[in-house]
Amino acid sequence: MARLKPIRRRSLRFGQEQERIDNWLATTRLYAPNDYNLALQIIECQQVVKGYGETHANGMKNFNKLMGAIPNLAQQGDPGAQLLRLRKAALADENGIALDLALAE
Amino acid sequence: MTTLSAPETPMGTRLRPITMAIMAMGGEGGGVLSDWTVTLAEENGYYAQSTSVPGVAQRTGATIYYVELFPKESHGLRNPEPILGTMPTPGEVDIVVASELMEGGRAISRGFVTPERTTLISSTSRTYSMSERTAVGDGRVDSQGIIDAAIVCSTKFVRGDFSKIADDSRSVISAVLFGALAGADVLPFSRAQFEDAIRAGGKGVNTSLKAFDGGYSSPVASMKPPVNLSIGMRPPAAELPSDGSPDPALVAQATANPASLVGAKLQVQVERIAAEFPPAARYMLVHGIKRTTEYQDVKYANEYLDRVASLLPYETDFDGDAKLTVEAARFTALWMTYEDTTRVAFHKVRGRRFQRVHKEAQVAENQIMQVHEYLHPQMEEISDTLPTALGRWFLNSRLMNKIVYRITHRGIKIATT
């Protein structure tokens, strides 16, 4: 399995991850000109995605929720601090219960 | 110094044993430490008894060894043979020895460490517990909090990075702890008597004595000056083991001369880092190109730099902390080196891992080790590694799902040695 490095680039997962990375950085660039702190917080959101298998899938779900919340947050006061609050909630438990509660507020 | 010697307690009326609990994890020689203590006591006019209660595997708990010592004679008269206890009782422990800071903390929370009675000897090194490791965020417990509690809760708190002393002297932590026990001056035995107990054990005597020496001087180091506690405590940075933040010297080197940290293969990339990126981000970027190269190849490292560079126009703090760039450098590298089947396999067949397993299993030169991997792959993990189109078909194919399930649902064992 470790010899698969050469074909990794052509794998299904590789393509998916590269696209996710580019989307995340594009989102960051979208908000960066007006709000440095929000851009920084968008970058920091990556830490909710970790591990592999189910842990990774749950992290990705939480990450997408965070990204989905940004346009709304950007309309309010201090979106960077708000996103930070949501990220802390996402890190509180793997199933995203705390995050859902925070998003519902 | 309050040397505990049962017959001469101020009360003088009731004889009681000296009680000592040792908290150590598997392989750290807690058993050896309690054996040495028993030898030490028995050779020098004491009755001694030791027991142990094992913990469980996977770093969820330590084994607790418990030793009671009782003098054979006091005031020239022979004492009747005592009945000694087999388990530590909260509030009744004179000495607690812990091989790791969290175990010291656990001893405190279990009530074994009491301010009026207990000398706590604990390493400040950490071995992260399962609950700390499996937390989604940073689950690490604040070490300084445990140290503060230990100072308040014990008569005397002897501490040091005993794990490091053990590594430096190529010995195990038990010998260092035995030295710290001697240096703490709480047992009625001399240094020479302690050392004789190690010699009596007969195994690895010289390295053990060296580690013992390292431990012996630590109480002095951690207690000086003994009068003023607030001066006695060293600043946290000096006292605590590395919290994972980088060595400042390396950061300085990366900032001033990044080229010195990588091989010939990555010189072009390093030049680019020095030319284009904020100085504060250089350290992280050097790590990023190394990580992405190891993960895939140099081309991938270039793509990494392109990605981080795409945020440079928005870096408004270029010559300062450059937080946006630093954090983008960190998290882009982490994401680009996501854990996939290939990467996990790479780590499994890495030489370093076999060396570690070898060491942990304590395999001798003339023994053969066999490692069996237990796999339980899921559909996604297989389709992930396949070429895009094939992977997608595979994932959506009911037949393939069925076949994979049949093969893997019970798990597969593979020998990697």
Interface residues (C-beta under 8 A of the other chain):
Chain A: M1 A2 L4 K5 I7 R8 R9 R10 S11 L12 R13 F14 G15 E17 R20 I21 D22 W24 L25 T28 R29 A32 P33 Y36 A39 L40 I43 E44 Q46 Q47 V48 V49 K50 G51 Y52 G53 H56 G59 K88 A90 L91 A92 D93 E94
Chain B: V136 G137 Q296 D297 R307 S310 L311 Y314 T316 D317 K323 L324 E327 A328 F331 T332 L334 W335 M336 Y338 E339 D340 T341 T342 V344 A345 F346 K348 V349 Q378 E380 E381 S383 D384 T385 L386 P387 T388 L390 G391 R392 L395
